[in-house]
């Protein structure tokens, strides 16, 4: 009897044969079920539980919703003020310089690329390749020039030209007309202009741009007004025109940065400014080319742009 019961019990048990694929399917089922439950848990947590960061962001959003209308009104007001200032600036430039007012930064403005999205890619590629080749050629010439300059001024008898600004804290927006035929503000005709106009306030100090000897002083109510001429080594001469007060005397030796005068409006001068000249062996030079050592490259580039594109002088 016992043996028969044992045989009957063994018959109820069947051998389970699990293949690789059945195990894989079971594993995938459990993995999918785990991912589903994790997603459910995360959704419940996200819907009903807020972190400190989320609470702070909600408060900030509500604050921005309240102040946004006021910001729009302020933005419209500022825009109107800027438009009015631009109109006034354009009128001043038209009346004084007979030219259109420049942009805030005439060199780095992005107006050149405002329509670039309409230019075919192949044209942009050709243009870029052409410009890159030209820049490489210019780079070679600049490197050769720098090597020559370095060799010259490493010599024991080397003499540096006047490279210091005659006024402190000058921005490129204060630079006016430089050497060339410019509209005279009094005669309204184009006449030769031999210096660089630098706009400044009356009474601002004027400094010697290089060491030298005061070789000429003129005090006058006509023409160039009060003038100081300084002779420097290497055949260079600098002239400071339309001055106010003069603080040096004839024959006096001065160093770079010596206060020699103040900005004035003497002689035939439209507004207070410094008319600055540089001569080499008696030949008039463009003073803007002697300022690069005193300013940043971007400011120098903008100064060069302003000096070339200003059509009217101030004297």
VENHU-V870546 format. One record per helix or strand of 2 or more residues. SS is the DSSP state (2 for helix, 1 for strand). FROM is the first residue (numbers start at 1). TO is the last residue. Records with the same first field share a line. If there is no record, write none. Layout:
SS->FROM-TO / FROM-TO
//
This chain:
2->2-12 / 20-48 / 52-97 / 111-113 / 116-118 / 121-153 / 172-174 / 233-235 / 287-290 / 297-309
1->180-183 / 190-193 / 196-199 / 205-207 / 212-218 / 226-231 / 236-246 / 253-254 / 259-264 / 273-280 / 283-285
//
